[in-house]
């Protein structure tokens, strides 16, 4: 249906219906379903979607080919003359052990520093007490 020619002669342009009443979609969810969405159901749906995406990305990442580091030409730095080649995995284990040992050393150093600080504080307190006692004796 088009516009009437008489409608264009008026003071204001005619109003045009933009949306068709047949194109509108009706929400097919029940009242209970809508209520659940307001009670946190929307968050659950979001979590499920995020979990699905995360698993897809994780599978994609784990499926990729792992690149190896290039072999050294000649002797490896730090390798001793008669030492055999280390199989894969041992290097990782050695690196992990070194890290653990370093952490233990750091913890020991921290404990020693704390002990030293505590001893120094005790000595200072004892000196202050001695000075106070001497002052009291002098006053008497």
C-alpha positions, 0 to 999 in steps of 0.5 A, a space after each residue: 500500500 502506498 501513500 495517498 497523494 492527498 496525504 502529501 498536501 497537508 501541513 505535516 508529512 505523513 507518518 509511515 509505519 516502519 515495523 511490520 506487526 508480522 515481523 515481531 518475534 514473541 518470546 517463547 520462554 515461560 514465566 518461570 524461565 524468565 524469572 530464573 534468568 533474573 535470579 542468576 540464570 543469566 550468569 550461569 549461561 555466561 559461565 557455560 559459554 565461557 567454559 566452552 570457549 576456554 575448552 576449545 582454546 585449550 584443546 587448540 593450544 594443546 594440539 599445536 606442535 611444540 617447538 624444540 630448542 636448537 641443538 648447540 654446535 659443539 659442546 653445550 656450555 657448562 657441560 663437562 668433558 665426559 658427561 653423557 647427553 641428558 635425555 629430555 625431561 631430565 633438564 626440566 627436572 634439574 631446573 625444577 630442583 635448582 629453583 626449589 633449592 634457591 627458594 630454600 636458600 632464600 628462606 634460610 637467609 630470611 630466617 637468619 636475618 630475622 634472628 639477627 634483628 631480634 638479637 639486636 633488639 634484645 641487646 638494645 633493650 638490655 643496654 637501655 635497662 642498664 642505663 636506666 638502672 645506672 641513672 637511678 643509682 646516681 640519683 640516690 
